[in-house]
Amino acid sequence: MAKILFMVSGATYLTLKDGTRYATGYWAEEFAAPYKQLTEAGHQVVVATPNGVTPNVDMMSLRPEMAGGVEAALELEAIIRSAEVMRRPRQLSDVRLEDYDAVYLPGGHGPMEDMWVDADAGRLLTEQLESGRPLVIVCHAPAAMLATRIHGVSPFKGYRVTCFTNDEEEAVGLASRTRWLLEDELKELGVEFSRGEIWKPYMVEDRNLITGQNPHSAAVLGERLLQVVK
């Protein structure tokens, strides 16, 4: 049995460029799909957040039209409701990475509010990348890579990476409203950015780093995680 750390945003909103708050959190599918895959295979999941706050699901991600239908939305809700680990998260500052076989970061817009400037998130990502153990990140969660910069330089420079694209941000109506765009910031970080079609599963693997483009990529990442922790 493997032990996997889920580093989850604790944000409940995203501050937009006009100063207003956009209600958000983590995206249901991005937590629920890998969580179900891993726990059903007998692996243990531990959740940690900035300051140990209880993660907040983005309610939009539980709408049937966003989840792929009424049945899919109800299943996501049931998985989240049954996940006791989400109600008693650890603090990122207390995490010892040697206790875990892999690290996974689900997205939602939350990481663009807290994880991108969280020193503990930056430290843990840097340590996990250097350890050679699996580091799996999806959608908006690569925002946490921005917290790894020291004097403007990130250890992720030169790695092949994907994330929620500018086109997808445009499609959800937030591209012109956010303070910054994740795709642009990752390119500035010096990663080798790649992408697939919008809303289609897309995974990029470079050494021990595995990234996914959007919510529909989460299940693909979960399957890959199952393979690498066996």
C-alpha positions as CSV (number, residue, x, y, z in Angstrom):
1,M,0.0,0.0,0.0
2,A,1.3,3.4,-0.9
3,K,0.7,6.7,0.9
4,I,-0.1,9.7,-1.2
5,L,0.0,13.3,-0.1
6,F,-2.8,15.5,-1.6
7,M,-1.7,19.2,-1.4
8,V,-5.0,21.1,-1.6
9,S,-5.8,24.8,-1.7
10,G,-7.5,26.2,1.3
11,A,-8.8,29.3,-0.6
12,T,-12.5,30.1,-0.9
13,Y,-12.2,32.9,-3.4
14,L,-10.0,34.3,-6.1
15,T,-9.2,38.0,-6.0
16,L,-9.9,39.5,-9.4
17,K,-8.0,42.5,-11.0
18,D,-10.9,44.9,-10.0
19,G,-10.5,43.7,-6.3
20,T,-13.7,41.7,-6.2
21,R,-13.8,38.2,-4.9
22,Y,-14.8,35.3,-7.2
23,A,-16.1,32.3,-5.2
24,T,-13.9,29.2,-5.8
25,G,-11.9,26.5,-4.0
26,Y,-10.7,23.1,-5.3
27,W,-12.4,21.5,-8.4
28,A,-14.5,18.5,-7.4
29,E,-13.5,16.2,-10.2
30,E,-9.8,16.9,-9.7
31,F,-9.9,15.7,-6.1
32,A,-12.6,13.0,-6.4
33,A,-11.4,11.1,-9.5
34,P,-7.8,10.3,-8.3
35,Y,-9.0,10.0,-4.7
36,K,-11.5,7.3,-5.7
37,Q,-9.0,5.5,-8.0
38,L,-6.3,5.4,-5.3
39,T,-8.4,4.5,-2.3
40,E,-10.3,1.8,-4.2
41,A,-6.9,0.3,-5.1
42,G,-6.1,0.2,-1.3
43,H,-3.7,3.2,-1.1
44,Q,-3.8,5.8,1.7
45,V,-4.5,9.4,0.9
46,V,-3.5,12.2,3.3
47,V,-4.6,15.8,2.7
48,A,-2.6,18.9,3.7
49,T,-3.5,22.6,3.1
50,P,-1.9,26.0,3.9
51,N,-2.4,26.5,7.7
52,G,-4.4,23.3,7.9
53,V,-7.7,25.0,6.8
54,T,-10.5,22.8,5.6
55,P,-10.6,22.7,1.8
56,N,-13.6,24.3,0.1
57,V,-15.1,22.7,-3.0
58,D,-15.9,25.1,-5.9
59,M,-19.7,24.7,-6.0
60,M,-19.7,25.3,-9.7
61,S,-17.8,22.0,-10.2
62,L,-20.7,20.2,-8.7
63,R,-23.2,21.6,-11.2
64,P,-24.5,18.8,-13.5
65,E,-23.6,20.9,-16.6
66,M,-20.0,21.1,-15.4
67,A,-19.7,17.6,-13.9
68,G,-21.0,15.7,-17.0
69,G,-24.6,15.2,-16.0
70,V,-26.7,14.8,-12.9
71,E,-25.5,11.3,-12.1
72,A,-21.8,12.3,-12.4
73,A,-22.4,15.3,-10.1
74,L,-24.1,13.2,-7.5
75,E,-21.2,10.7,-7.6
76,L,-18.7,13.5,-7.1
77,E,-20.6,14.9,-4.2
78,A,-20.8,11.4,-2.6
79,I,-17.1,10.9,-2.9
80,I,-16.3,14.2,-1.4
81,R,-18.8,13.6,1.4
82,S,-17.3,10.3,2.2
83,A,-13.7,11.6,2.2
84,E,-13.0,12.1,5.9
85,V,-9.4,13.2,5.2
86,M,-10.8,16.4,3.7
87,R,-12.3,17.4,7.1
88,R,-9.0,17.0,9.1
89,P,-6.2,18.2,6.8
90,R,-2.7,18.6,8.0
91,Q,-0.7,21.8,7.7
92,L,1.7,22.0,4.8
93,S,4.3,23.3,7.3
94,D,4.1,20.0,9.2
95,V,4.6,17.7,6.2
96,R,7.6,15.4,6.0
97,L,7.8,14.2,2.4
98,E,9.8,11.1,3.3
99,D,6.6,9.8,4.8
100,Y,4.9,9.7,1.3
101,D,5.4,7.7,-1.9
102,A,3.9,10.4,-4.1
103,V,2.5,14.0,-4.1
104,Y,-0.6,15.1,-6.0
105,L,-2.1,18.6,-6.3
106,P,-5.7,19.1,-7.6
107,G,-6.6,22.4,-9.0
108,G,-9.6,24.7,-9.2
109,H,-8.9,28.5,-9.1
110,G,-8.0,28.2,-5.4
111,P,-4.2,27.7,-6.0
112,M,-4.1,31.0,-7.8
113,E,-5.1,32.7,-4.5
114,D,-3.0,30.9,-1.9
115,M,-0.6,28.2,-3.2
116,W,1.2,30.4,-5.7
117,V,2.7,32.5,-2.9
118,D,2.8,29.9,-0.2
119,A,6.4,29.3,1.0
120,D,5.6,25.8,2.4
121,A,4.0,24.8,-1.0
122,G,7.1,26.1,-2.8
123,R,9.5,24.2,-0.5
124,L,7.6,21.0,-0.7
125,L,7.4,21.1,-4.5
126,T,11.1,21.8,-4.8
127,E,11.9,18.9,-2.4
128,Q,9.6,16.5,-4.1
129,L,11.0,17.3,-7.6
130,E,14.5,16.8,-6.4
131,S,13.6,13.5,-4.6
132,G,12.7,11.8,-7.8
133,R,9.5,10.5,-6.3
134,P,6.3,11.2,-8.3
135,L,4.9,14.7,-8.4
136,V,1.5,15.0,-10.1
137,I,-0.2,18.3,-10.7
138,V,-3.4,19.2,-12.6
139,C,-5.2,22.2,-14.1
140,H,-4.6,25.4,-12.0
141,A,-2.5,23.7,-9.4
142,P,0.8,24.3,-11.3
143,A,0.3,27.8,-9.9
144,A,2.2,26.4,-6.8
145,M,5.3,26.1,-9.0
146,L,5.5,29.9,-8.9
147,A,6.2,29.7,-5.2
148,T,9.4,27.8,-5.9
149,R,11.2,30.8,-7.3
150,I,14.3,31.9,-5.4
151,H,15.7,35.2,-6.8
152,G,13.4,34.7,-9.8
153,V,14.7,31.2,-10.6
154,S,12.6,28.0,-10.3
155,P,13.8,24.4,-10.3
156,F,11.0,23.7,-12.8
157,K,12.7,25.7,-15.4
158,G,13.3,23.5,-18.5
159,Y,10.7,20.9,-17.5
160,R,7.9,20.0,-19.9
161,V,4.6,21.2,-18.3
162,T,1.0,21.7,-19.1
163,C,-1.8,23.5,-17.3
164,F,-5.2,25.1,-17.7
165,T,-4.7,27.1,-20.9
166,N,-5.4,30.8,-21.7
167,D,-8.1,29.5,-24.2
168,E,-9.8,27.6,-21.5
169,E,-9.7,30.6,-19.1
170,E,-11.2,32.6,-21.9
171,A,-13.9,30.0,-22.4
172,V,-15.0,30.3,-18.7
173,G,-15.0,34.1,-18.9
174,L,-12.2,34.8,-16.6
175,A,-9.2,35.5,-18.8
176,S,-9.9,39.3,-18.9
177,R,-10.8,39.4,-15.2
178,T,-7.9,37.6,-13.4
179,R,-4.8,39.4,-12.2
180,W,-2.7,37.0,-14.2
181,L,-2.9,34.0,-16.4
182,L,-1.4,30.7,-15.4
183,E,-0.1,29.7,-18.8
184,D,1.6,33.0,-19.2
185,E,3.3,32.8,-15.8
186,L,4.5,29.3,-16.3
187,K,6.1,30.3,-19.6
188,E,7.8,33.2,-17.8
189,L,9.1,30.6,-15.3
190,G,11.0,29.0,-18.1
191,V,9.1,25.7,-18.4
192,E,8.7,24.1,-21.8
193,F,4.9,24.5,-22.1
194,S,2.7,22.2,-24.2
195,R,-1.0,21.7,-24.5
196,G,-3.8,19.7,-26.1
197,E,-7.3,20.6,-27.3
198,I,-9.4,22.5,-24.8
199,W,-11.5,20.4,-22.4
200,K,-9.8,17.2,-23.7
201,P,-7.7,15.1,-21.3
202,Y,-4.0,15.9,-21.8
203,M,-1.0,14.7,-19.8
204,V,2.7,15.6,-19.9
205,E,5.3,13.5,-18.2
206,D,8.9,14.7,-17.7
207,R,11.1,12.7,-15.4
208,N,9.2,12.4,-12.1
209,L,6.9,15.4,-12.9
210,I,3.4,14.6,-14.3
211,T,1.1,17.4,-15.2
212,G,-2.5,17.6,-16.6
213,Q,-4.2,20.4,-18.5
214,N,-7.7,20.5,-17.2
215,P,-10.4,18.8,-15.0
216,H,-10.9,16.0,-17.5
217,S,-7.2,15.2,-17.2
218,A,-7.5,14.3,-13.5
219,A,-8.7,10.7,-14.1
220,V,-5.8,10.1,-16.6
221,L,-3.3,11.4,-14.0
222,G,-5.0,9.1,-11.4
223,E,-4.4,6.1,-13.6
224,R,-0.8,7.1,-14.2
225,L,-0.3,7.6,-10.4
226,L,-1.6,4.1,-9.8
227,Q,1.0,2.7,-12.2
228,V,3.9,4.6,-10.7
229,V,3.2,3.9,-7.0
230,K,2.8,0.1,-7.5
